[in-house]
Amino acid sequence: MQGTIATFDTATRSGSLLLDDGTPLTFAADAFDRSGLRLLRLGQRVTVESDATGAVRRVTIPGVA
């Protein structure tokens, strides 16, 4: 799934995004930590991987491994 970063707190490393269909989705620090990224900025396009429960497992930037 892809979406756009709506909020990101550098202190907690968590935030929220809007999926392409407009659905809001939050992610915790562990999902951000799994990405290997250092920072996300508002409006940035991301790809999200979720688990069977729908919780965000990993947030990555499209095209970046």
Phi, psi and omega per residue, in radians:
M1 nan 2.621 3.082
Q2 -2.179 2.704 3.122
G3 -2.836 -2.929 -3.089
T4 -2.226 2.339 -3.137
I5 -1.132 2.208 3.106
A6 -1.752 -0.708 3.098
T7 -2.490 2.620 3.014
F8 -2.677 2.191 -3.141
D9 -1.841 1.967 -3.099
T10 -1.153 -0.477 -3.139
A11 -1.240 -0.726 -3.112
T12 -1.706 -0.221 -3.121
R13 1.054 0.517 3.109
S14 -2.182 2.915 -3.136
G15 -3.064 -2.799 3.141
S16 -2.478 2.807 3.109
L17 -2.542 2.864 3.044
L18 -1.937 2.129 3.066
L19 -1.190 2.871 -3.113
D20 -1.033 -0.443 3.114
D21 -1.528 0.093 3.106
G22 1.599 -0.021 -3.136
T23 -1.295 2.214 3.068
P24 -1.344 2.557 -3.102
L25 -2.569 2.340 3.100
T26 -1.800 2.738 3.060
F27 -2.403 2.541 -3.113
A28 -1.631 3.004 -3.111
A29 -1.021 -0.650 -3.104
D30 -1.127 -0.595 3.089
A31 -1.172 -0.690 3.082
F32 -1.188 -0.769 -3.116
D33 -1.048 -0.620 3.127
R34 -1.171 -0.309 -3.097
S35 -1.321 -0.470 -3.052
G36 1.399 0.080 -3.140
L37 -1.443 2.837 3.082
R38 -1.776 -0.474 -3.017
L39 -2.767 2.618 2.964
L40 -2.175 2.540 3.122
R41 -2.037 2.676 3.136
L42 -1.020 2.385 3.133
G43 1.501 -0.086 -3.123
Q44 -1.256 2.398 3.087
R45 -1.347 2.379 3.130
V46 -2.415 2.776 2.972
T47 -1.911 2.383 3.122
V48 -2.072 2.439 3.026
E49 -1.910 2.293 -3.136
S50 -2.078 2.792 3.105
D51 -1.585 -3.041 -3.090
A52 -1.076 -0.447 -3.141
T53 -1.494 -0.148 -3.107
G54 1.673 -0.081 3.114
A55 -1.246 2.476 3.134
V56 -1.218 2.176 -3.135
R57 -1.699 -0.571 -3.079
R58 -2.740 2.466 3.087
V59 -2.076 2.168 3.138
T60 -2.323 2.900 3.063
I61 -1.649 2.244 -3.126
P62 -0.953 2.318 3.118
G63 1.496 -0.104 3.114
V64 -1.937 2.149 -3.094
A65 -1.278 nan nan
